Amino acid sequence: MRRVHALLRRVLDGLDGALVAVGSLMLFALMCLVVADVSMRYLFNAPLQWSYEVISNYLLPGSFFLAVSHTLRSHSHVAVDIVHNHVGRRTRYAFESVASVLAVPAFAICAWMSAGATLDHLQTAATASSGMAVPTWTVSVFLPLGFGLLTIRLLLNAIGYLLSLATGDEALGLPPISGAEGAP
């Protein structure tokens, strides 16, 4: 079981790495587009008419949803770990297990619903009502991708924490406790 878990985590880590690279490029493009739009607006009184739609429909959601699973992997989500300072390792594994197990169905529902909406947009060939008239599925595809990968990451985390709890071996390491980075 541990080998399968480790293999699945490596595959997901590779996929996350590729998507984070794409999300990073999207964030860089967003910054360049904002600089260009502001420069055009204030220097030449000619803003880019399409920049708001591209930023709000593609670049911002893409950079967020393509990185959300990787963010969980690197323990960069907001965490309240005040209790973790006062409990033992096994209790921390129990907390992480419960949190992951409870989060899986919530994000699975989000992935399922957003995938259904994206598929509906694709089948009906719906287009945005703005001047660009782009297919709406190209906008909504980031949601099921991000939620789906996050669900898989949470499921693998839950399995890893439960394995660690059951066997006593570290199948998956615990997130670092805030403020403990500089401790001896």
CNS distance restraints for C-alpha pairs under 8 A (distance, minus, plus):
assign (resid   1 and name CA) (resid   5 and name CA) 6.10 0.50 0.50
assign (resid   2 and name CA) (resid   6 and name CA) 6.05 0.50 0.50
assign (resid   2 and name CA) (resid 163 and name CA) 7.97 0.50 0.50
assign (resid   2 and name CA) (resid 171 and name CA) 6.83 0.50 0.50
assign (resid   3 and name CA) (resid   7 and name CA) 6.05 0.50 0.50
assign (resid   4 and name CA) (resid   8 and name CA) 6.11 0.50 0.50
assign (resid   5 and name CA) (resid   9 and name CA) 6.16 0.50 0.50
assign (resid   5 and name CA) (resid 156 and name CA) 6.99 0.50 0.50
assign (resid   5 and name CA) (resid 159 and name CA) 7.78 0.50 0.50
assign (resid   5 and name CA) (resid 160 and name CA) 7.27 0.50 0.50
assign (resid   6 and name CA) (resid  10 and name CA) 6.21 0.50 0.50
assign (resid   7 and name CA) (resid  11 and name CA) 6.29 0.50 0.50
assign (resid   8 and name CA) (resid  12 and name CA) 6.13 0.50 0.50
assign (resid   8 and name CA) (resid 156 and name CA) 7.86 0.50 0.50
assign (resid   9 and name CA) (resid  13 and name CA) 5.88 0.50 0.50
assign (resid   9 and name CA) (resid 153 and name CA) 7.87 0.50 0.50
assign (resid   9 and name CA) (resid 156 and name CA) 7.04 0.50 0.50
assign (resid  10 and name CA) (resid  14 and name CA) 6.16 0.50 0.50
assign (resid  11 and name CA) (resid  15 and name CA) 6.32 0.50 0.50
assign (resid  12 and name CA) (resid  16 and name CA) 5.96 0.50 0.50
assign (resid  12 and name CA) (resid 149 and name CA) 7.91 0.50 0.50
assign (resid  12 and name CA) (resid 153 and name CA) 7.48 0.50 0.50
assign (resid  13 and name CA) (resid  17 and name CA) 6.04 0.50 0.50
assign (resid  13 and name CA) (resid  70 and name CA) 7.50 0.50 0.50
assign (resid  14 and name CA) (resid  18 and name CA) 6.38 0.50 0.50
assign (resid  15 and name CA) (resid  19 and name CA) 6.24 0.50 0.50
assign (resid  16 and name CA) (resid  20 and name CA) 5.92 0.50 0.50
assign (resid  16 and name CA) (resid  66 and name CA) 7.74 0.50 0.50
assign (resid  16 and name CA) (resid  67 and name CA) 7.21 0.50 0.50
assign (resid  16 and name CA) (resid  69 and name CA) 6.71 0.50 0.50
assign (resid  16 and name CA) (resid  70 and name CA) 5.53 0.50 0.50
assign (resid  17 and name CA) (resid  21 and name CA) 6.23 0.50 0.50
assign (resid  17 and name CA) (resid  70 and name CA) 7.26 0.50 0.50
assign (resid  18 and name CA) (resid  22 and name CA) 6.45 0.50 0.50
assign (resid  19 and name CA) (resid  23 and name CA) 6.02 0.50 0.50
assign (resid  19 and name CA) (resid  66 and name CA) 5.39 0.50 0.50
assign (resid  19 and name CA) (resid  67 and name CA) 6.67 0.50 0.50
assign (resid  20 and name CA) (resid  24 and name CA) 5.90 0.50 0.50
assign (resid  20 and name CA) (resid  63 and name CA) 7.82 0.50 0.50
assign (resid  20 and name CA) (resid  66 and name CA) 5.92 0.50 0.50
assign (resid  20 and name CA) (resid  67 and name CA) 5.05 0.50 0.50
assign (resid  20 and name CA) (resid  70 and name CA) 7.09 0.50 0.50
assign (resid  21 and name CA) (resid  25 and name CA) 6.28 0.50 0.50
assign (resid  22 and name CA) (resid  26 and name CA) 6.23 0.50 0.50
assign (resid  22 and name CA) (resid  63 and name CA) 7.69 0.50 0.50
assign (resid  22 and name CA) (resid  66 and name CA) 7.55 0.50 0.50
assign (resid  23 and name CA) (resid  27 and name CA) 6.18 0.50 0.50
assign (resid  23 and name CA) (resid  62 and name CA) 6.06 0.50 0.50
assign (resid  23 and name CA) (resid  63 and name CA) 4.09 0.50 0.50
assign (resid  23 and name CA) (resid  64 and name CA) 7.18 0.50 0.50
assign (resid  23 and name CA) (resid  66 and name CA) 5.59 0.50 0.50
assign (resid  23 and name CA) (resid  67 and name CA) 6.40 0.50 0.50
assign (resid  24 and name CA) (resid  28 and name CA) 6.19 0.50 0.50
assign (resid  24 and name CA) (resid  63 and name CA) 6.42 0.50 0.50
assign (resid  25 and name CA) (resid  29 and name CA) 6.09 0.50 0.50
assign (resid  26 and name CA) (resid  30 and name CA) 6.06 0.50 0.50
assign (resid  26 and name CA) (resid  59 and name CA) 5.33 0.50 0.50
assign (resid  26 and name CA) (resid  60 and name CA) 7.72 0.50 0.50
assign (resid  26 and name CA) (resid  62 and name CA) 6.94 0.50 0.50
assign (resid  26 and name CA) (resid  63 and name CA) 5.75 0.50 0.50
assign (resid  27 and name CA) (resid  31 and name CA) 6.30 0.50 0.50
assign (resid  27 and name CA) (resid  59 and name CA) 6.48 0.50 0.50
assign (resid  27 and name CA) (resid  60 and name CA) 7.19 0.50 0.50
assign (resid  27 and name CA) (resid  63 and name CA) 5.75 0.50 0.50
assign (resid  28 and name CA) (resid  32 and name CA) 6.26 0.50 0.50
assign (resid  29 and name CA) (resid  33 and name CA) 5.98 0.50 0.50
assign (resid  29 and name CA) (resid  59 and name CA) 7.47 0.50 0.50
assign (resid  30 and name CA) (resid  34 and name CA) 6.14 0.50 0.50
assign (resid  30 and name CA) (resid  55 and name CA) 6.26 0.50 0.50
assign (resid  30 and name CA) (resid  59 and name CA) 5.94 0.50 0.50
assign (resid  30 and name CA) (resid  60 and name CA) 7.39 0.50 0.50
assign (resid  31 and name CA) (resid  35 and name CA) 6.23 0.50 0.50
assign (resid  32 and name CA) (resid  36 and name CA) 6.10 0.50 0.50
assign (resid  33 and name CA) (resid  37 and name CA) 5.96 0.50 0.50
assign (resid  33 and name CA) (resid  51 and name CA) 6.88 0.50 0.50
assign (resid  34 and name CA) (resid  38 and name CA) 6.02 0.50 0.50
assign (resid  34 and name CA) (resid  51 and name CA) 7.64 0.50 0.50
assign (resid  35 and name CA) (resid  39 and name CA) 5.96 0.50 0.50
assign (resid  36 and name CA) (resid  40 and name CA) 5.99 0.50 0.50
assign (resid  37 and name CA) (resid  41 and name CA) 5.97 0.50 0.50
assign (resid  37 and name CA) (resid  47 and name CA) 5.42 0.50 0.50
assign (resid  37 and name CA) (resid  48 and name CA) 5.48 0.50 0.50
assign (resid  37 and name CA) (resid  51 and name CA) 6.98 0.50 0.50
assign (resid  38 and name CA) (resid  42 and name CA) 6.08 0.50 0.50
assign (resid  38 and name CA) (resid  47 and name CA) 7.01 0.50 0.50
assign (resid  39 and name CA) (resid  43 and name CA) 5.53 0.50 0.50
assign (resid  39 and name CA) (resid  44 and name CA) 7.51 0.50 0.50
assign (resid  39 and name CA) (resid  47 and name CA) 7.98 0.50 0.50
assign (resid  40 and name CA) (resid  44 and name CA) 5.20 0.50 0.50
assign (resid  40 and name CA) (resid  45 and name CA) 6.23 0.50 0.50
assign (resid  40 and name CA) (resid  46 and name CA) 5.36 0.50 0.50
assign (resid  40 and name CA) (resid  47 and name CA) 5.09 0.50 0.50
assign (resid  40 and name CA) (resid  48 and name CA) 7.12 0.50 0.50
assign (resid  41 and name CA) (resid  45 and name CA) 4.53 0.50 0.50
assign (resid  41 and name CA) (resid  46 and name CA) 4.99 0.50 0.50
assign (resid  41 and name CA) (resid  47 and name CA) 4.23 0.50 0.50
assign (resid  41 and name CA) (resid  48 and name CA) 7.63 0.50 0.50
assign (resid  42 and name CA) (resid  46 and name CA) 7.80 0.50 0.50
assign (resid  50 and name CA) (resid  54 and name CA) 6.41 0.50 0.50
assign (resid  50 and name CA) (resid 132 and name CA) 7.48 0.50 0.50
assign (resid  51 and name CA) (resid  55 and name CA) 5.99 0.50 0.50
assign (resid  52 and name CA) (resid  56 and name CA) 5.94 0.50 0.50
assign (resid  53 and name CA) (resid  57 and name CA) 5.63 0.50 0.50
assign (resid  53 and name CA) (resid  58 and name CA) 7.75 0.50 0.50
assign (resid  54 and name CA) (resid  58 and name CA) 5.38 0.50 0.50
assign (resid  54 and name CA) (resid  59 and name CA) 6.42 0.50 0.50
assign (resid  55 and name CA) (resid  59 and name CA) 4.85 0.50 0.50
assign (resid  55 and name CA) (resid  60 and name CA) 5.73 0.50 0.50
assign (resid  56 and name CA) (resid  60 and name CA) 5.63 0.50 0.50
assign (resid  56 and name CA) (resid  61 and name CA) 7.06 0.50 0.50
assign (resid  57 and name CA) (resid  61 and name CA) 6.50 0.50 0.50
assign (resid  57 and name CA) (resid 139 and name CA) 5.70 0.50 0.50
assign (resid  58 and name CA) (resid  62 and name CA) 5.63 0.50 0.50
assign (resid  58 and name CA) (resid 139 and name CA) 5.95 0.50 0.50
assign (resid  59 and name CA) (resid  63 and name CA) 5.93 0.50 0.50
assign (resid  60 and name CA) (resid  64 and name CA) 6.29 0.50 0.50
assign (resid  61 and name CA) (resid  65 and name CA) 5.91 0.50 0.50
assign (resid  61 and name CA) (resid 142 and name CA) 6.80 0.50 0.50
assign (resid  61 and name CA) (resid 143 and name CA) 7.97 0.50 0.50
assign (resid  62 and name CA) (resid  66 and name CA) 5.70 0.50 0.50
assign (resid  62 and name CA) (resid 142 and name CA) 5.76 0.50 0.50
assign (resid  63 and name CA) (resid  67 and name CA) 6.42 0.50 0.50
assign (resid  64 and name CA) (resid  68 and name CA) 6.27 0.50 0.50
assign (resid  65 and name CA) (resid 142 and name CA) 5.93 0.50 0.50
assign (resid  65 and name CA) (resid 143 and name CA) 6.30 0.50 0.50
assign (resid  65 and name CA) (resid 145 and name CA) 7.34 0.50 0.50
assign (resid  65 and name CA) (resid 146 and name CA) 4.53 0.50 0.50
assign (resid  65 and name CA) (resid 147 and name CA) 7.41 0.50 0.50
assign (resid  66 and name CA) (resid 142 and name CA) 6.91 0.50 0.50
assign (resid  66 and name CA) (resid 145 and name CA) 7.29 0.50 0.50
assign (resid  66 and name CA) (resid 146 and name CA) 5.47 0.50 0.50
assign (resid  67 and name CA) (resid  71 and name CA) 6.04 0.50 0.50
assign (resid  67 and name CA) (resid 146 and name CA) 7.42 0.50 0.50
assign (resid  68 and name CA) (resid  72 and name CA) 6.54 0.50 0.50
assign (resid  68 and name CA) (resid 146 and name CA) 6.29 0.50 0.50
assign (resid  68 and name CA) (resid 150 and name CA) 6.61 0.50 0.50
assign (resid  69 and name CA) (resid  73 and name CA) 6.33 0.50 0.50
assign (resid  69 and name CA) (resid 146 and name CA) 6.89 0.50 0.50
assign (resid  69 and name CA) (resid 149 and name CA) 5.87 0.50 0.50
assign (resid  69 and name CA) (resid 150 and name CA) 4.56 0.50 0.50
assign (resid  69 and name CA) (resid 153 and name CA) 6.40 0.50 0.50
assign (resid  70 and name CA) (resid  74 and name CA) 6.22 0.50 0.50
assign (resid  71 and name CA) (resid  75 and name CA) 6.20 0.50 0.50
assign (resid  71 and name CA) (resid  76 and name CA) 5.19 0.50 0.50
assign (resid  71 and name CA) (resid  77 and name CA) 6.19 0.50 0.50
assign (resid  72 and name CA) (resid  76 and name CA) 6.04 0.50 0.50
assign (resid  72 and name CA) (resid  77 and name CA) 5.93 0.50 0.50
assign (resid  72 and name CA) (resid 150 and name CA) 7.80 0.50 0.50
assign (resid  72 and name CA) (resid 153 and name CA) 7.82 0.50 0.50
assign (resid  73 and name CA) (resid 153 and name CA) 7.59 0.50 0.50
assign (resid  75 and name CA) (resid 175 and name CA) 6.12 0.50 0.50
assign (resid  75 and name CA) (resid 176 and name CA) 7.74 0.50 0.50
assign (resid  81 and name CA) (resid  85 and name CA) 6.92 0.50 0.50
assign (resid  81 and name CA) (resid 177 and name CA) 6.50 0.50 0.50
assign (resid  81 and name CA) (resid 178 and name CA) 6.96 0.50 0.50
assign (resid  82 and name CA) (resid  86 and name CA) 7.59 0.50 0.50
assign (resid  83 and name CA) (resid  87 and name CA) 6.71 0.50 0.50
assign (resid  84 and name CA) (resid  88 and name CA) 7.75 0.50 0.50
assign (resid  84 and name CA) (resid  92 and name CA) 6.31 0.50 0.50
assign (resid  84 and name CA) (resid 177 and name CA) 7.05 0.50 0.50
assign (resid  85 and name CA) (resid 177 and name CA) 7.11 0.50 0.50
assign (resid  87 and name CA) (resid  91 and name CA) 6.15 0.50 0.50
assign (resid  87 and name CA) (resid  92 and name CA) 6.74 0.50 0.50
assign (resid  88 and name CA) (resid  92 and name CA) 6.31 0.50 0.50
assign (resid  89 and name CA) (resid  93 and name CA) 6.28 0.50 0.50
assign (resid  90 and name CA) (resid  94 and name CA) 6.22 0.50 0.50
assign (resid  90 and name CA) (resid 165 and name CA) 6.30 0.50 0.50
assign (resid  91 and name CA) (resid  95 and name CA) 6.17 0.50 0.50
assign (resid  92 and name CA) (resid  96 and name CA) 6.13 0.50 0.50
assign (resid  92 and name CA) (resid 174 and name CA) 7.65 0.50 0.50
assign (resid  93 and name CA) (resid  97 and name CA) 5.98 0.50 0.50
assign (resid  93 and name CA) (resid 161 and name CA) 5.75 0.50 0.50
assign (resid  93 and name CA) (resid 162 and name CA) 7.38 0.50 0.50
assign (resid  93 and name CA) (resid 164 and name CA) 7.30 0.50 0.50
assign (resid  93 and name CA) (resid 165 and name CA) 6.02 0.50 0.50
assign (resid  93 and name CA) (resid 174 and name CA) 7.06 0.50 0.50
assign (resid  94 and name CA) (resid  98 and name CA) 6.16 0.50 0.50
assign (resid  94 and name CA) (resid 161 and name CA) 7.51 0.50 0.50
assign (resid  94 and name CA) (resid 162 and name CA) 7.55 0.50 0.50
assign (resid  94 and name CA) (resid 165 and name CA) 6.92 0.50 0.50
assign (resid  95 and name CA) (resid  99 and name CA) 6.13 0.50 0.50
assign (resid  96 and name CA) (resid 100 and name CA) 6.04 0.50 0.50
assign (resid  96 and name CA) (resid 158 and name CA) 7.43 0.50 0.50
assign (resid  96 and name CA) (resid 161 and name CA) 6.70 0.50 0.50
assign (resid  96 and name CA) (resid 174 and name CA) 7.93 0.50 0.50
assign (resid  97 and name CA) (resid 101 and name CA) 6.01 0.50 0.50
assign (resid  97 and name CA) (resid 157 and name CA) 7.64 0.50 0.50
assign (resid  97 and name CA) (resid 158 and name CA) 5.08 0.50 0.50
assign (resid  97 and name CA) (resid 159 and name CA) 7.81 0.50 0.50
assign (resid  97 and name CA) (resid 161 and name CA) 5.38 0.50 0.50
assign (resid  97 and name CA) (resid 162 and name CA) 5.94 0.50 0.50
assign (resid  98 and name CA) (resid 102 and name CA) 6.05 0.50 0.50
assign (resid  98 and name CA) (resid 158 and name CA) 7.70 0.50 0.50
assign (resid  99 and name CA) (resid 103 and name CA) 6.11 0.50 0.50
assign (resid 100 and name CA) (resid 104 and name CA) 6.21 0.50 0.50
assign (resid 100 and name CA) (resid 154 and name CA) 5.49 0.50 0.50
assign (resid 100 and name CA) (resid 155 and name CA) 6.88 0.50 0.50
assign (resid 100 and name CA) (resid 157 and name CA) 6.63 0.50 0.50
assign (resid 100 and name CA) (resid 158 and name CA) 5.11 0.50 0.50
assign (resid 101 and name CA) (resid 105 and name CA) 7.67 0.50 0.50
assign (resid 101 and name CA) (resid 154 and name CA) 7.48 0.50 0.50
assign (resid 101 and name CA) (resid 155 and name CA) 7.03 0.50 0.50
assign (resid 101 and name CA) (resid 158 and name CA) 5.74 0.50 0.50
assign (resid 102 and name CA) (resid 106 and name CA) 7.27 0.50 0.50
assign (resid 103 and name CA) (resid 107 and name CA) 6.25 0.50 0.50
assign (resid 103 and name CA) (resid 151 and name CA) 7.91 0.50 0.50
assign (resid 103 and name CA) (resid 154 and name CA) 7.08 0.50 0.50
assign (resid 104 and name CA) (resid 108 and name CA) 5.91 0.50 0.50
assign (resid 104 and name CA) (resid 151 and name CA) 5.48 0.50 0.50
assign (resid 104 and name CA) (resid 152 and name CA) 7.95 0.50 0.50
assign (resid 104 and name CA) (resid 154 and name CA) 5.88 0.50 0.50
assign (resid 104 and name CA) (resid 155 and name CA) 6.08 0.50 0.50
assign (resid 105 and name CA) (resid 109 and name CA) 6.06 0.50 0.50
assign (resid 105 and name CA) (resid 151 and name CA) 7.88 0.50 0.50
assign (resid 106 and name CA) (resid 110 and name CA) 6.50 0.50 0.50
assign (resid 107 and name CA) (resid 111 and name CA) 6.07 0.50 0.50
assign (resid 107 and name CA) (resid 147 and name CA) 5.98 0.50 0.50
assign (resid 107 and name CA) (resid 148 and name CA) 7.46 0.50 0.50
assign (resid 107 and name CA) (resid 150 and name CA) 7.22 0.50 0.50
assign (resid 107 and name CA) (resid 151 and name CA) 5.55 0.50 0.50
assign (resid 108 and name CA) (resid 112 and name CA) 6.03 0.50 0.50
assign (resid 108 and name CA) (resid 147 and name CA) 7.10 0.50 0.50
assign (resid 108 and name CA) (resid 148 and name CA) 6.69 0.50 0.50
assign (resid 108 and name CA) (resid 151 and name CA) 5.67 0.50 0.50
assign (resid 109 and name CA) (resid 113 and name CA) 5.99 0.50 0.50
assign (resid 110 and name CA) (resid 114 and name CA) 5.99 0.50 0.50
assign (resid 110 and name CA) (resid 144 and name CA) 7.41 0.50 0.50
assign (resid 110 and name CA) (resid 147 and name CA) 6.38 0.50 0.50
assign (resid 111 and name CA) (resid 115 and name CA) 5.90 0.50 0.50
assign (resid 111 and name CA) (resid 143 and name CA) 7.02 0.50 0.50
assign (resid 111 and name CA) (resid 144 and name CA) 4.55 0.50 0.50
assign (resid 111 and name CA) (resid 145 and name CA) 7.43 0.50 0.50
assign (resid 111 and name CA) (resid 146 and name CA) 7.81 0.50 0.50
assign (resid 111 and name CA) (resid 147 and name CA) 4.81 0.50 0.50
assign (resid 111 and name CA) (resid 148 and name CA) 5.12 0.50 0.50
assign (resid 111 and name CA) (resid 151 and name CA) 7.79 0.50 0.50
assign (resid 112 and name CA) (resid 116 and name CA) 6.18 0.50 0.50
assign (resid 112 and name CA) (resid 144 and name CA) 7.00 0.50 0.50
assign (resid 112 and name CA) (resid 148 and name CA) 7.99 0.50 0.50
assign (resid 113 and name CA) (resid 117 and name CA) 6.29 0.50 0.50
assign (resid 113 and name CA) (resid 144 and name CA) 7.92 0.50 0.50
assign (resid 114 and name CA) (resid 118 and name CA) 6.08 0.50 0.50
assign (resid 114 and name CA) (resid 140 and name CA) 7.44 0.50 0.50
assign (resid 114 and name CA) (resid 143 and name CA) 6.04 0.50 0.50
assign (resid 114 and name CA) (resid 144 and name CA) 5.19 0.50 0.50
assign (resid 115 and name CA) (resid 119 and name CA) 6.03 0.50 0.50
assign (resid 115 and name CA) (resid 141 and name CA) 7.44 0.50 0.50
assign (resid 115 and name CA) (resid 143 and name CA) 7.55 0.50 0.50
assign (resid 115 and name CA) (resid 144 and name CA) 4.96 0.50 0.50
assign (resid 116 and name CA) (resid 120 and name CA) 6.06 0.50 0.50
assign (resid 117 and name CA) (resid 121 and name CA) 6.18 0.50 0.50
assign (resid 117 and name CA) (resid 140 and name CA) 7.71 0.50 0.50
assign (resid 118 and name CA) (resid 122 and name CA) 6.19 0.50 0.50
assign (resid 118 and name CA) (resid 136 and name CA) 7.85 0.50 0.50
assign (resid 118 and name CA) (resid 137 and name CA) 5.10 0.50 0.50
assign (resid 118 and name CA) (resid 140 and name CA) 5.63 0.50 0.50
assign (resid 118 and name CA) (resid 141 and name CA) 5.92 0.50 0.50
assign (resid 118 and name CA) (resid 144 and name CA) 7.90 0.50 0.50
assign (resid 119 and name CA) (resid 123 and name CA) 6.10 0.50 0.50
assign (resid 119 and name CA) (resid 137 and name CA) 7.24 0.50 0.50
assign (resid 120 and name CA) (resid 124 and name CA) 6.07 0.50 0.50
assign (resid 121 and name CA) (resid 125 and name CA) 5.83 0.50 0.50
assign (resid 121 and name CA) (resid 126 and name CA) 5.31 0.50 0.50
assign (resid 121 and name CA) (resid 135 and name CA) 7.69 0.50 0.50
assign (resid 121 and name CA) (resid 136 and name CA) 6.01 0.50 0.50
assign (resid 121 and name CA) (resid 137 and name CA) 5.10 0.50 0.50
assign (resid 122 and name CA) (resid 126 and name CA) 6.91 0.50 0.50
assign (resid 122 and name CA) (resid 135 and name CA) 7.69 0.50 0.50
assign (resid 122 and name CA) (resid 136 and name CA) 7.59 0.50 0.50
assign (resid 122 and name CA) (resid 137 and name CA) 5.42 0.50 0.50
assign (resid 125 and name CA) (resid 135 and name CA) 6.48 0.50 0.50
assign (resid 125 and name CA) (resid 136 and name CA) 7.80 0.50 0.50
assign (resid 126 and name CA) (resid 135 and name CA) 5.73 0.50 0.50
assign (resid 126 and name CA) (resid 136 and name CA) 5.76 0.50 0.50
assign (resid 126 and name CA) (resid 137 and name CA) 7.58 0.50 0.50
assign (resid 127 and name CA) (resid 133 and name CA) 5.26 0.50 0.50
assign (resid 127 and name CA) (resid 134 and name CA) 5.22 0.50 0.50
assign (resid 127 and name CA) (resid 135 and name CA) 4.19 0.50 0.50
assign (resid 127 and name CA) (resid 136 and name CA) 5.06 0.50 0.50
assign (resid 128 and name CA) (resid 132 and name CA) 7.16 0.50 0.50
assign (resid 128 and name CA) (resid 133 and name CA) 4.76 0.50 0.50
assign (resid 128 and name CA) (resid 134 and name CA) 5.47 0.50 0.50
assign (resid 128 and name CA) (resid 135 and name CA) 6.21 0.50 0.50
assign (resid 128 and name CA) (resid 136 and name CA) 5.62 0.50 0.50
assign (resid 129 and name CA) (resid 133 and name CA) 5.98 0.50 0.50
assign (resid 134 and name CA) (resid 138 and name CA) 7.69 0.50 0.50
assign (resid 135 and name CA) (resid 139 and name CA) 7.49 0.50 0.50
assign (resid 136 and name CA) (resid 140 and name CA) 6.43 0.50 0.50
assign (resid 137 and name CA) (resid 141 and name CA) 5.76 0.50 0.50
assign (resid 138 and name CA) (resid 142 and name CA) 7.98 0.50 0.50
assign (resid 140 and name CA) (resid 144 and name CA) 7.75 0.50 0.50
assign (resid 141 and name CA) (resid 145 and name CA) 6.50 0.50 0.50
assign (resid 142 and name CA) (resid 146 and name CA) 5.98 0.50 0.50
assign (resid 143 and name CA) (resid 147 and name CA) 5.91 0.50 0.50
assign (resid 144 and name CA) (resid 148 and name CA) 5.47 0.50 0.50
assign (resid 145 and name CA) (resid 149 and name CA) 6.17 0.50 0.50
assign (resid 146 and name CA) (resid 150 and name CA) 6.10 0.50 0.50
assign (resid 147 and name CA) (resid 151 and name CA) 6.04 0.50 0.50
assign (resid 148 and name CA) (resid 152 and name CA) 6.31 0.50 0.50
assign (resid 149 and name CA) (resid 153 and name CA) 6.06 0.50 0.50
assign (resid 150 and name CA) (resid 154 and name CA) 6.05 0.50 0.50
assign (resid 151 and name CA) (resid 155 and name CA) 6.10 0.50 0.50
assign (resid 152 and name CA) (resid 156 and name CA) 6.14 0.50 0.50
assign (resid 153 and name CA) (resid 157 and name CA) 6.04 0.50 0.50
assign (resid 154 and name CA) (resid 158 and name CA) 6.03 0.50 0.50
assign (resid 155 and name CA) (resid 159 and name CA) 6.25 0.50 0.50
assign (resid 156 and name CA) (resid 160 and name CA) 6.05 0.50 0.50
assign (resid 157 and name CA) (resid 161 and name CA) 5.99 0.50 0.50
assign (resid 157 and name CA) (resid 172 and name CA) 7.25 0.50 0.50
assign (resid 158 and name CA) (resid 162 and name CA) 6.00 0.50 0.50
assign (resid 159 and name CA) (resid 163 and name CA) 5.97 0.50 0.50
assign (resid 160 and name CA) (resid 164 and name CA) 6.08 0.50 0.50
assign (resid 160 and name CA) (resid 171 and name CA) 5.36 0.50 0.50
assign (resid 160 and name CA) (resid 172 and name CA) 5.00 0.50 0.50
assign (resid 161 and name CA) (resid 165 and name CA) 6.05 0.50 0.50
assign (resid 161 and name CA) (resid 171 and name CA) 6.98 0.50 0.50
assign (resid 161 and name CA) (resid 172 and name CA) 5.94 0.50 0.50
assign (resid 161 and name CA) (resid 173 and name CA) 7.93 0.50 0.50
assign (resid 162 and name CA) (resid 166 and name CA) 5.98 0.50 0.50
assign (resid 163 and name CA) (resid 167 and name CA) 5.91 0.50 0.50
assign (resid 163 and name CA) (resid 168 and name CA) 7.86 0.50 0.50
assign (resid 163 and name CA) (resid 169 and name CA) 7.78 0.50 0.50
assign (resid 163 and name CA) (resid 170 and name CA) 7.95 0.50 0.50
assign (resid 163 and name CA) (resid 171 and name CA) 6.18 0.50 0.50
assign (resid 164 and name CA) (resid 168 and name CA) 5.31 0.50 0.50
assign (resid 164 and name CA) (resid 169 and name CA) 5.22 0.50 0.50
assign (resid 164 and name CA) (resid 170 and name CA) 4.98 0.50 0.50
assign (resid 164 and name CA) (resid 171 and name CA) 5.07 0.50 0.50
assign (resid 164 and name CA) (resid 172 and name CA) 6.58 0.50 0.50
assign (resid 165 and name CA) (resid 169 and name CA) 7.65 0.50 0.50
assign (resid 176 and name CA) (resid 180 and name CA) 7.29 0.50 0.50
assign (resid 176 and name CA) (resid 181 and name CA) 7.57 0.50 0.50
assign (resid 177 and name CA) (resid 181 and name CA) 7.55 0.50 0.50
assign (resid 179 and name CA) (resid 183 and name CA) 7.84 0.50 0.50
